[in-house]
Amino acid sequence: MTKRLKLVGWSKEHKGQVRNQILESAARLFMRRGFDNVSIDEVMQNAGLTRGAFYAHFKSKSELYAEAIRDGALKSIHAQEKAPPICERVENYLSVAHRKGEEMACPLAFLVSDVSQQNDTVRDVYTKVFKGFVTRLSESTQENISNQQALQSAVLMIGGMAIARALNDDSLAEQLLVACQQAIDL
């Protein structure tokens, strides 16, 4: 009589942890180098995993990109929720540390030009993240500012950060960030 081995799959918790490793790796790499300059192999190697594990979690690189945007935005939101008043959140967002992407990296600013070249699924996720960003701005003040004021503030924050990241003159970038902070009236 031969014994049959019972194969035991990974637990849901383990699968979730692996998925998070992949998302964190992808977000970090995509935010630094963009969609076209990052391969699945690099994402998986950076996550300490093999390429084969990728397809157990994502159908395509594009799906991973969309999920990485969503995941990066959620992590950015959670980091910002710990900061007390809105003025401090604006200052943290429009800071040199954020520009360098050392801790919190907002996909809205870090991937703005990259996303415009992607498929509708990726752009839909980016649009939802942007709408959520505007909604949080409008609801985060005591008097709930108008949608127009929230849009203006969002554009100053995201656009200011995106331009500051593109500049190779640190002094000018810092001046730009301060100017955007001062222009936001929340």
Secondary structure by P-SEA (a helix, b strand, c coil): cbbbbbbbcccaaaaaaaaaaaaaaaaaaaaccccccccaaaaaaaacccccccccccccaaaaaaaaaaaaaaaaaaaaaacccaaaaaaaaacccccccccccccccccaaaaaaccaaaaaaaaaaaaaaaaaaaacccccccaaaaaaaaaaaaaaaaaaaacccaaaaaaaaaaaaaaccc
